[in-house]
């Protein structure tokens, strides 16, 4: 008996999906567990396996098209089975479940006198030109410069500039009155041609991920009252510690791994920051799950390092590397990005010194990490070279007050400036 396969809901925020690729075609035999299609959700492109078996009788969403969750993705059944009634029933259910929108009667606005009368349907009159068309030179050919009494007309400044640049004025088109060559004409002159002044652009439709990023971050920014706390951290000891770990244990940890480890320890000491705002209540989390913002081809994704306070620096490093590889390959699953209690966003590797991040709701806070910059610092009353990293904590003021956020940052700073505390606190 034929069964309908519905567009799956692959994440808690997914409202529609795009079929990236079909791995079966109409008429193919499908076993339970076979890869049926690849579907792009708002988070990633994921493989969709069939839970039914039978012959693929109908494809409801072609590759490259999108459809709402729970709409007809495909139909599986016996070979040659008539599915017309099944599809018709599914169509009626969809129509019945669609919300009814009552149309309001709106009186047409009166036509203002300034508005031109509509053009008769039988003929369309071309608009009258405002002025006579100007004959254009063939493409690639420069307009002839202005000549008066066999002498090129140019401003003294244009002549001086052309002489300095060894540009023949006879080749320069003039844009001044009567074709007179002026300074800008010489400055913009390109030998053998003219400037390309054609404006061009490319419109690209929003994919599912970009739509959800825009929606969720807009909701967070406009509903959560953000405030920001920025701190400078001396990274000299962290740089030395990282070098010792790499040389001593052969494990290539990154500064971001050290940031995550220090964040986890600080959150455990300051549970007031490790919280979630849930509308009518604030949840203070005993566990520490840190979301790590990662850029992917189509947007941004935030996989979660769970129980980060219980992981070693090496374990955190291995897990983040695995997430980064699978994120680039679109192989992360909904479980990988669910359940964060705090988020870290690091743009230091791109040379960004300081920035602010939008909170990843319902988290109560997110921390933005800038790059390490060598600057003059005062130590022991002397100006010496130092390595400073700026961090900015964005807090939801509905859940976190300034003093609580500041205390967390002080502990975070203390740990990074004394890396041995990563294992002692």
VOMI-424411 format. One record per residue (C-alpha): residue number from 1; y negated, z negated, x. Coordinates in steps of 0.02 Angstrom, whole numbers. Layout:
<rs>
<r NUM, <Y, Z, X>>
...
</rs>
This chain:
<rs>
<r 1, <0, 0, 0>>
<r 2, <-172, 48, 67>>
<r 3, <-285, -90, 134>>
<r 4, <-470, -88, 175>>
<r 5, <-527, -141, 349>>
<r 6, <-699, -219, 339>>
<r 7, <-839, -218, 468>>
<r 8, <-809, -384, 557>>
<r 9, <-938, -521, 587>>
<r 10, <-927, -541, 776>>
<r 11, <-1063, -673, 796>>
<r 12, <-1149, -802, 689>>
<r 13, <-1309, -699, 687>>
<r 14, <-1231, -527, 660>>
<r 15, <-1283, -439, 499>>
<r 16, <-1231, -262, 543>>
<r 17, <-1127, -175, 675>>
<r 18, <-1127, -8, 764>>
<r 19, <-964, 84, 800>>
<r 20, <-978, 127, 984>>
<r 21, <-812, 219, 992>>
<r 22, <-655, 248, 890>>
<r 23, <-488, 233, 982>>
<r 24, <-389, 302, 835>>
<r 25, <-419, 455, 726>>
<r 26, <-373, 492, 546>>
<r 27, <-185, 521, 535>>
<r 28, <-141, 408, 684>>
<r 29, <-12, 271, 666>>
<r 30, <-87, 97, 692>>
<r 31, <12, -58, 736>>
<r 32, <-51, -236, 715>>
<r 33, <-141, -280, 878>>
<r 34, <-184, -99, 921>>
<r 35, <-361, -67, 984>>
<r 36, <-443, 17, 835>>
<r 37, <-625, 33, 888>>
<r 38, <-765, -36, 996>>
<r 39, <-904, -116, 894>>
<r 40, <-1079, -161, 954>>
<r 41, <-1139, -325, 882>>
<r 42, <-1308, -406, 910>>
<r 43, <-1238, -485, 1069>>
<r 44, <-1120, -362, 1152>>
<r 45, <-999, -218, 1128>>
<r 46, <-828, -289, 1089>>
<r 47, <-653, -219, 1065>>
<r 48, <-591, -232, 885>>
<r 49, <-403, -247, 861>>
<r 50, <-317, -206, 697>>
<r 51, <-238, -350, 601>>
<r 52, <-148, -228, 486>>
<r 53, <-27, -86, 515>>
<r 54, <-8, 85, 438>>
<r 55, <-80, 258, 453>>
<r 56, <-270, 275, 475>>
<r 57, <-314, 363, 312>>
<r 58, <-504, 349, 312>>
<r 59, <-648, 310, 431>>
<r 60, <-796, 234, 340>>
<r 61, <-917, 222, 486>>
<r 62, <-924, 362, 613>>
<r 63, <-953, 331, 798>>
<r 64, <-1136, 297, 832>>
<r 65, <-1172, 243, 653>>
<r 66, <-1211, 67, 593>>
<r 67, <-1155, -24, 437>>
<r 68, <-1176, -200, 363>>
<r 69, <-1047, -335, 391>>
<r 70, <-904, -328, 263>>
<r 71, <-934, -144, 222>>
<r 72, <-787, -22, 228>>
<r 73, <-746, 14, 410>>
<r 74, <-580, 102, 382>>
<r 75, <-429, 114, 268>>
<r 76, <-248, 94, 325>>
<r 77, <-98, 137, 218>>
<r 78, <53, 249, 197>>
<r 79, <43, 430, 252>>
<r 80, <-20, 541, 110>>
<r 81, <-70, 393, 0>>
<r 82, <-212, 424, -124>>
<r 83, <-355, 305, -83>>
<r 84, <-491, 378, -195>>
<r 85, <-476, 238, -324>>
<r 86, <-479, 106, -186>>
<r 87, <-639, 175, -111>>
<r 88, <-720, 191, -281>>
<r 89, <-679, 9, -321>>
<r 90, <-752, -46, -153>>
<r 91, <-910, 55, -190>>
<r 92, <-930, -29, -361>>
<r 93, <-908, -202, -286>>
<r 94, <-1042, -164, -157>>
<r 95, <-1162, -103, -292>>
<r 96, <-1128, -257, -399>>
<r 97, <-1158, -376, -253>>
<r 98, <-1321, -291, -203>>
<r 99, <-1476, -394, -251>>
<r 100, <-1574, -328, -399>>
<r 101, <-1755, -294, -359>>
<r 102, <-1872, -290, -508>>
<r 103, <-2006, -160, -488>>
<r 104, <-2181, -211, -533>>
<r 105, <-2287, -85, -624>>
<r 106, <-2434, -45, -515>>
<r 107, <-2581, 49, -586>>
<r 108, <-2627, 196, -478>>
<r 109, <-2788, 173, -382>>
<r 110, <-2931, 283, -440>>
<r 111, <-2966, 431, -327>>
<r 112, <-3125, 406, -230>>
<r 113, <-3253, 544, -224>>
<r 114, <-3233, 558, -36>>
<r 115, <-3049, 607, -53>>
<r 116, <-3018, 794, -56>>
<r 117, <-2936, 867, -210>>
<r 118, <-2749, 902, -191>>
<r 119, <-2702, 1075, -133>>
<r 120, <-2622, 1183, -270>>
<r 121, <-2433, 1197, -256>>
<r 122, <-2438, 1386, -261>>
<r 123, <-2531, 1407, -98>>
<r 124, <-2580, 1307, 54>>
<r 125, <-2748, 1348, 131>>
<r 126, <-2757, 1326, 318>>
<r 127, <-2893, 1204, 375>>
<r 128, <-3052, 1288, 431>>
<r 129, <-3078, 1273, 618>>
<r 130, <-3222, 1160, 670>>
<r 131, <-3271, 1286, 800>>
<r 132, <-3213, 1450, 869>>
<r 133, <-3055, 1434, 974>>
<r 134, <-3082, 1436, 1161>>
<r 135, <-2976, 1557, 1259>>
<r 136, <-2864, 1462, 1381>>
<r 137, <-2813, 1512, 1554>>
<r 138, <-2629, 1550, 1583>>
<r 139, <-2525, 1394, 1622>>
<r 140, <-2542, 1340, 1803>>
<r 141, <-2701, 1440, 1838>>
<r 142, <-2863, 1346, 1874>>
<r 143, <-3016, 1393, 1771>>
<r 144, <-3145, 1491, 1867>>
<r 145, <-3290, 1386, 1935>>
<r 146, <-3466, 1414, 1872>>
<r 147, <-3555, 1553, 1966>>
<r 148, <-3743, 1588, 1953>>
<r 149, <-3820, 1732, 2050>>
<r 150, <-3660, 1745, 2153>>
<r 151, <-3675, 1561, 2201>>
<r 152, <-3556, 1422, 2149>>
<r 153, <-3647, 1290, 2045>>
<r 154, <-3604, 1114, 2105>>
<r 155, <-3689, 947, 2124>>
<r 156, <-3742, 894, 2301>>
<r 157, <-3620, 748, 2295>>
<r 158, <-3478, 863, 2244>>
<r 159, <-3520, 982, 2388>>
<r 160, <-3522, 838, 2512>>
<r 161, <-3356, 769, 2450>>
<r 162, <-3275, 942, 2451>>
<r 163, <-3335, 968, 2629>>
<r 164, <-3263, 800, 2684>>
<r 165, <-3094, 841, 2605>>
<r 166, <-3093, 1023, 2661>>
<r 167, <-3079, 1083, 2482>>
<r 168, <-3146, 1258, 2444>>
<r 169, <-3266, 1242, 2297>>
<r 170, <-3214, 1416, 2240>>
<r 171, <-3047, 1341, 2189>>
<r 172, <-3116, 1190, 2097>>
<r 173, <-3140, 1203, 1907>>
<r 174, <-3304, 1127, 1846>>
<r 175, <-3315, 1008, 1699>>
<r 176, <-3504, 980, 1698>>
<r 177, <-3635, 1069, 1594>>
<r 178, <-3607, 1256, 1600>>
<r 179, <-3453, 1232, 1710>>
<r 180, <-3550, 1143, 1848>>
<r 181, <-3437, 1060, 1976>>
<r 182, <-3466, 872, 1986>>
<r 183, <-3394, 730, 2090>>
<r 184, <-3247, 694, 1975>>
<r 185, <-3189, 874, 1982>>
<r 186, <-3170, 865, 2171>>
<r 187, <-3088, 693, 2164>>
<r 188, <-2959, 753, 2035>>
<r 189, <-2929, 923, 2114>>
<r 190, <-2748, 967, 2152>>
<r 191, <-2726, 1118, 2267>>
<r 192, <-2632, 1257, 2180>>
<r 193, <-2652, 1191, 2005>>
<r 194, <-2740, 1076, 1882>>
<r 195, <-2705, 899, 1824>>
<r 196, <-2573, 882, 1690>>
<r 197, <-2669, 796, 1550>>
<r 198, <-2533, 814, 1419>>
<r 199, <-2489, 646, 1340>>
<r 200, <-2304, 617, 1311>>
<r 201, <-2190, 475, 1259>>
<r 202, <-2012, 437, 1205>>
<r 203, <-1970, 331, 1052>>
<r 204, <-1806, 234, 1063>>
<r 205, <-1737, 146, 909>>
<r 206, <-1697, -39, 920>>
<r 207, <-1514, -76, 949>>
<r 208, <-1429, -225, 866>>
<r 209, <-1458, -340, 1015>>
<r 210, <-1645, -302, 1028>>
<r 211, <-1666, -329, 840>>
<r 212, <-1587, -502, 848>>
<r 213, <-1681, -550, 1007>>
<r 214, <-1845, -506, 921>>
<r 215, <-1798, -597, 761>>
<r 216, <-1732, -758, 840>>
<r 217, <-1867, -776, 972>>
<r 218, <-2003, -742, 844>>
<r 219, <-1930, -877, 731>>
<r 220, <-1923, -998, 878>>
<r 221, <-2098, -961, 943>>
<r 222, <-2183, -968, 773>>
<r 223, <-2086, -1115, 699>>
<r 224, <-2059, -1230, 849>>
<r 225, <-2220, -1306, 920>>
<r 226, <-2197, -1269, 1106>>
<r 227, <-2278, -1368, 1245>>
<r 228, <-2257, -1337, 1431>>
<r 229, <-2237, -1447, 1586>>
<r 230, <-2245, -1370, 1760>>
<r 231, <-2192, -1451, 1924>>
<r 232, <-2185, -1400, 2108>>
<r 233, <-2022, -1437, 2199>>
<r 234, <-2002, -1446, 2388>>
<r 235, <-1847, -1340, 2424>>
<r 236, <-1832, -1371, 2612>>
<r 237, <-1683, -1488, 2593>>
<r 238, <-1601, -1378, 2462>>
<r 239, <-1613, -1229, 2580>>
<r 240, <-1532, -1329, 2720>>
<r 241, <-1396, -1396, 2603>>
<r 242, <-1354, -1222, 2539>>
<r 243, <-1339, -1157, 2717>>
<r 244, <-1223, -1302, 2764>>
<r 245, <-1112, -1272, 2611>>
<r 246, <-1095, -1087, 2647>>
<r 247, <-1058, -1114, 2832>>
<r 248, <-949, -1269, 2809>>
<r 249, <-847, -1223, 2654>>
<r 250, <-864, -1035, 2654>>
<r 251, <-921, -1039, 2472>>
<r 252, <-1073, -930, 2437>>
<r 253, <-1168, -1037, 2312>>
<r 254, <-1339, -980, 2252>>
<r 255, <-1500, -1077, 2225>>
<r 256, <-1473, -1047, 2039>>
<r 257, <-1304, -1136, 2050>>
<r 258, <-1392, -1284, 2130>>
<r 259, <-1524, -1280, 1993>>
<r 260, <-1388, -1285, 1859>>
<r 261, <-1299, -1430, 1945>>
<r 262, <-1461, -1529, 1962>>
<r 263, <-1506, -1488, 1781>>
<r 264, <-1339, -1553, 1718>>
<r 265, <-1357, -1718, 1813>>
<r 266, <-1536, -1741, 1752>>
<r 267, <-1489, -1704, 1571>>
<r 268, <-1352, -1836, 1578>>
<r 269, <-1482, -1963, 1634>>
<r 270, <-1609, -1906, 1502>>
<r 271, <-1515, -1873, 1338>>
<r 272, <-1682, -1861, 1248>>
<r 273, <-1701, -1686, 1321>>
<r 274, <-1518, -1638, 1292>>
<r 275, <-1548, -1620, 1106>>
<r 276, <-1550, -1497, 961>>
<r 277, <-1676, -1488, 819>>
<r 278, <-1580, -1459, 657>>
<r 279, <-1719, -1457, 527>>
<r 280, <-1697, -1626, 444>>
<r 281, <-1625, -1715, 596>>
<r 282, <-1618, -1717, 786>>
<r 283, <-1448, -1711, 869>>
<r 284, <-1433, -1798, 1038>>
<r 285, <-1286, -1721, 1127>>
<r 286, <-1168, -1825, 1235>>
<r 287, <-1097, -1667, 1314>>
<r 288, <-1198, -1553, 1428>>
<r 289, <-1180, -1367, 1391>>
<r 290, <-1306, -1262, 1487>>
<r 291, <-1348, -1086, 1429>>
<r 292, <-1385, -966, 1573>>
<r 293, <-1502, -823, 1524>>
<r 294, <-1439, -657, 1593>>
<r 295, <-1518, -485, 1581>>
<r 296, <-1401, -345, 1524>>
<r 297, <-1433, -160, 1497>>
<r 298, <-1487, -176, 1315>>
<r 299, <-1570, -346, 1317>>
<r 300, <-1532, -528, 1353>>
<r 301, <-1378, -635, 1331>>
<r 302, <-1352, -823, 1361>>
<r 303, <-1173, -872, 1407>>
<r 304, <-1140, -1059, 1413>>
<r 305, <-1074, -1166, 1557>>
<r 306, <-985, -1303, 1460>>
<r 307, <-976, -1484, 1519>>
<r 308, <-1081, -1434, 1669>>
<r 309, <-1109, -1616, 1719>>
<r 310, <-922, -1633, 1753>>
<r 311, <-908, -1473, 1858>>
<r 312, <-927, -1460, 2046>>
<r 313, <-1059, -1347, 2121>>
<r 314, <-921, -1226, 2170>>
<r 315, <-849, -1225, 1993>>
<r 316, <-1020, -1188, 1919>>
<r 317, <-1045, -1047, 2044>>
<r 318, <-876, -968, 2002>>
<r 319, <-906, -978, 1815>>
<r 320, <-1080, -902, 1823>>
<r 321, <-1016, -759, 1933>>
<r 322, <-878, -724, 1807>>
<r 323, <-1003, -723, 1663>>
<r 324, <-1117, -604, 1758>>
<r 325, <-976, -480, 1790>>
<r 326, <-913, -484, 1610>>
<r 327, <-1090, -472, 1541>>
<r 328, <-1119, -308, 1634>>
<r 329, <-954, -242, 1568>>
<r 330, <-992, -298, 1388>>
<r 331, <-837, -408, 1390>>
<r 332, <-913, -575, 1340>>
<r 333, <-847, -649, 1177>>
<r 334, <-941, -751, 1044>>
<r 335, <-862, -910, 1114>>
<r 336, <-945, -875, 1281>>
<r 337, <-1123, -886, 1212>>
<r 338, <-1104, -1019, 1077>>
<r 339, <-1144, -1204, 1085>>
<r 340, <-1280, -1227, 1216>>
<r 341, <-1376, -1392, 1220>>
<r 342, <-1507, -1335, 1348>>
<r 343, <-1552, -1167, 1428>>
<r 344, <-1605, -1113, 1602>>
<r 345, <-1694, -947, 1635>>
<r 346, <-1718, -895, 1817>>
<r 347, <-1828, -748, 1871>>
<r 348, <-1851, -807, 2050>>
<r 349, <-1739, -669, 2117>>
<r 350, <-1867, -543, 2050>>
<r 351, <-2010, -620, 2147>>
<r 352, <-2086, -707, 1995>>
<r 353, <-2174, -867, 2050>>
<r 354, <-2201, -947, 1879>>
<r 355, <-2174, -907, 1695>>
<r 356, <-2141, -989, 1527>>
<r 357, <-1988, -961, 1418>>
<r 358, <-1965, -964, 1229>>
<r 359, <-1844, -1099, 1172>>
<r 360, <-1669, -1041, 1126>>
<r 361, <-1658, -1129, 956>>
<r 362, <-1587, -1249, 905>>
<r 363, <-1599, -1313, 1085>>
<r 364, <-1741, -1435, 1108>>
<r 365, <-1796, -1362, 1275>>
<r 366, <-1780, -1221, 1402>>
<r 367, <-1826, -1222, 1586>>
<r 368, <-1902, -1072, 1677>>
<r 369, <-1866, -1060, 1863>>
<r 370, <-1982, -965, 1979>>
<r 371, <-1949, -900, 2155>>
<r 372, <-1957, -1001, 2316>>
<r 373, <-2119, -963, 2406>>
<r 374, <-2170, -1017, 2581>>
<r 375, <-2341, -1098, 2574>>
<r 376, <-2442, -1225, 2675>>
<r 377, <-2401, -1405, 2623>>
<r 378, <-2458, -1576, 2681>>
<r 379, <-2323, -1685, 2759>>
<r 380, <-2362, -1843, 2857>>
<r 381, <-2547, -1801, 2847>>
<r 382, <-2517, -1632, 2930>>
<r 383, <-2522, -1456, 2860>>
<r 384, <-2353, -1375, 2892>>
<r 385, <-2255, -1228, 2817>>
<r 386, <-2159, -1275, 2660>>
<r 387, <-2045, -1193, 2533>>
<r 388, <-2104, -1226, 2356>>
<r 389, <-2020, -1179, 2190>>
<r 390, <-2115, -1193, 2026>>
<r 391, <-2020, -1242, 1868>>
<r 392, <-2089, -1246, 1691>>
<r 393, <-2006, -1343, 1551>>
<r 394, <-2038, -1278, 1373>>
<r 395, <-2010, -1415, 1244>>
<r 396, <-1999, -1416, 1054>>
<r 397, <-2126, -1552, 1010>>
<r 398, <-2032, -1589, 849>>
<r 399, <-1891, -1662, 954>>
<r 400, <-1961, -1701, 1127>>
<r 401, <-2122, -1789, 1178>>
<r 402, <-2219, -1757, 1338>>
<r 403, <-2168, -1918, 1426>>
<r 404, <-1983, -1884, 1395>>
<r 405, <-1996, -1707, 1463>>
<r 406, <-2096, -1767, 1614>>
<r 407, <-1967, -1901, 1656>>
<r 408, <-1829, -1770, 1650>>
<r 409, <-1926, -1656, 1768>>
<r 410, <-1955, -1799, 1891>>
<r 411, <-1768, -1833, 1899>>
<r 412, <-1730, -1646, 1917>>
<r 413, <-1857, -1637, 2060>>
<r 414, <-1783, -1791, 2144>>
<r 415, <-1608, -1716, 2142>>
<r 416, <-1657, -1545, 2210>>
<r 417, <-1765, -1621, 2346>>
<r 418, <-1618, -1735, 2394>>
<r 419, <-1463, -1628, 2360>>
<r 420, <-1343, -1768, 2405>>
<r 421, <-1392, -1846, 2237>>
<r 422, <-1302, -1704, 2148>>
<r 423, <-1144, -1803, 2181>>
<r 424, <-1212, -1982, 2173>>
<r 425, <-1310, -1993, 2011>>
</rs>
